[in-house]
């Protein structure tokens, strides 16, 4: 009986001493999950409007640490947490008008792509020079996100957070894929360098090959960015043009929809007339042409004579062609259209937006969305149609490429304006729907990347701000505030040469996708061989 009592009582005596150890073990198991989510938040903090681009490096170093050597299931979960930490705060502006439901749904879907990349990174993390394979996998994930679902959503590309960073010149080498690859490679390289340092201190031995690969992963991107500065220039190659950008602003509240559309048009006419008066008074130089934002005339000027009259009056007052952002219905198709309005001839050229925004300008899965919430279908009563041709307006011999708002996020939509002869680029936008959120600054940073990528001046006329002039080297030389009427006038360089990024187009991205596929193939093959050896 004594023995039995002792055997029963003993665990009760030991239980309190084991409890802290068990709790510590459970907490330690949560560390990778917490670190992964926090690294995602750190990556978000590296994006505009903050000038903390360098935080992307420790963010990826931390991600590499939590993913290295993990099983595919653990890597899937950790990658998903990283995606949530990054995308939830980055895309919060998507819920400004429609509430948190669509925002959370968008992030939940987009984070799946990050999770799958996490599985790939874990798989290649045991390979020699693993940061190279892992960085290529991240860019492969971005390539997929830029194309699907619903023709893609590239927001959150690593390149778009680097407008103020040392890696920016690499955009001229291979566009957003090469710029993003360099940043991610450097981050993973720092992870590997740190791991080897700790391992070396513990074992008193350094594996030279691994150390060299880690060192090159950090130094080569930086050296490449320094060398690429030679590709960045704001010198005029085809003369200059004096350009005016109009920001008419929008009514803040109190107007029903149709009245607000007319008020927005009137605001842009008024600001253009103010510009005309200042030109007459000698306060500013007369521009060669004037650029209005997207949706500056949501009233179709081709079917509404009163809208056409006020636009024509503004063009005549300023005495130069005006590019007007209009909503036009033609042959039963609703179009987001830029219209070149000549002060003498009237409308002479048009460009129809090609990359239209899902759930904003057209509604995929309309029946399903309506079943979830009928109010959401009412916000997009009629789907916009896509344009078919690149947008390049000819202003008396000056070629201006057009990438309307959302299109600035897509590599192809900007590049083909340059390959079709654009000497400068304009990104007419309407961000009023998103109030004072970070969306405006994120999109402005994209335009800065595009300026360097294609070595072109980029103008950004926005209905409610921030409107800006961006030089071919990515510098902002003038900008407006938000929700104020304003105009900007500046002489800008016109350029005709093409950067390597413009010439190569999609090839750098495809090369990195192939590198990623090679890394996955090597990792899978190595795993299969290891299992066969273990079986033998």
C-alpha positions, 0 to 999 in steps of 0.5 A: 500500500505504501508503494502504491501511495507513493506512486500515486502521490509522486506525480502530484509532487512533481507537477508544479515543477514541470508546469513552468517548463511546459509553459515555456516550451509552448511559448517557445513554439509560438516564437516563429509565428510571432516573428513571422507576423512581426516581420510582415509588419516591418515590411509594411513599415518600409513602404511609403509614405514612410522613408524607411525602405531599408527595413525591408532587409531585416524583414526578409532576414527574419522571414528567412530565419523562421522558414529555414529548414521548416516542413511544408506545413509549418512554412505554409502557416508561417508564410501566411502569417508574414503575408497577413502582417504585411498586407493587412495594414498595407491595403487597409485603404481598400475598405475606406468606402466599402467597409472591412469585408472586401479588405479582409477578403482581398488580404486573405486571398493575396496572403495565400500567394505569400504562403506558397512562396514560404513553402518554396523558401523552406524547400530551397533553404538547405541548398547551396547559395539558398538566398538566390533561390529564395529571392527568385521564388519571391519574385516568381510569387509577385509575377503570379500575383500580378496576373491572377486572379482577375488579371492580377493585383501587383500592389505590394511589389517590393520594388514599390517600397524602394523609391527612396532607397539605394537600390532604385537605379536597378529599376533601369536595369530590369524593372520592378522584378530586378529591383525587388530581387536585389532587395529580397536577396540582400535580406536573405543574404543578411540572414545567412550571414548572421546564421553562419556567424553564430554557427562559426562562434559555436563550432569555431569553424567557417564553411568558406563556400557558404560564407562567400555565397552569403557575402555575395548575396549582400554585396552584389545587389548593392554594387549593382545598384551603384553601377546602375546609377550610370543609367539614370539621367534627367538630361533632355534628349529631345528638347523640353516641354512646359507642362501644366497639371491641374488638380481641381479638387472634389466636393467634400460632402453634401452633394448627390451623385450627379451634382457632384460629378458636375461640381468636379468638372466645374472645379477643374474648369475653374482651376484651369481658368485661374491658370489662364488668368495667371498666364495672362498676368505674366505670373507663370509661363504658358504651358505647351499642354495641360493635363487633367486627372482621371474622372475630371469629367464624369459627365460624357462630353460627347453626349452632354453639350453643357460639359463639352462647352465648359471644357472647350471654354477652358481649353480656349482660355488657356490656349493649348490642348488639354487632356481630359479624364472623362467617363464616356459611353460609346456603342453601349460600352462604358469607357474610362477615357482620356480625351485630347481637347484642342482649343480650335478643333475640339476632341482629336484623340482618345485613350481608353483605360485597358487595365480596369480595376476589379470590384471598382470599375467592373464586378467579377462574380456579380451574382455571388457578390450580390448574394453576399451583400446587395449594396456592393453590386449597387456600387458598380451598376455597370461594368467598364469595358477595356481599351485595346490600344496603348495610350500615346497622345501627340501634342504637336510633336511631343509624345505623351504616354498615358497610364491611367491610375491603377495601370501604373501598378502593371509593368506592361501598361507603362512600358508599352507607352514608351515602346510606342514612342512616349517621350514622357509619361502621365499617370492621371488618377482619381484617389478621392474615394480613398480619402487621406489614406496611404494609398495616394502615397503608395501610388505616387511611389509607383510613378517614381519607380516608373520614371527611373525604370523607363528614364522618363519624366512622369506627371501625376495629375490627381483630382484631390491630390497628391499631384506631382512632377517626377524627374527621370531620376525619380526625384519629385520636383513639385507636388500639391497637398491633398484635397486642395485646388491647385495647378503646377507648371514646370519645364520638363526634359523629353527623352527618347533613349530606352533603358535596358529595362524598357528593351528587355521587357518581361525577360528579366522576370521570366529569367527569375521565374526559371531560376525559382523553378530550378531551385524547387526542382533541385530541392525536390530532387535532393529530398527524393534522393535523401529518402531513397538513401535512408530507405536503403 
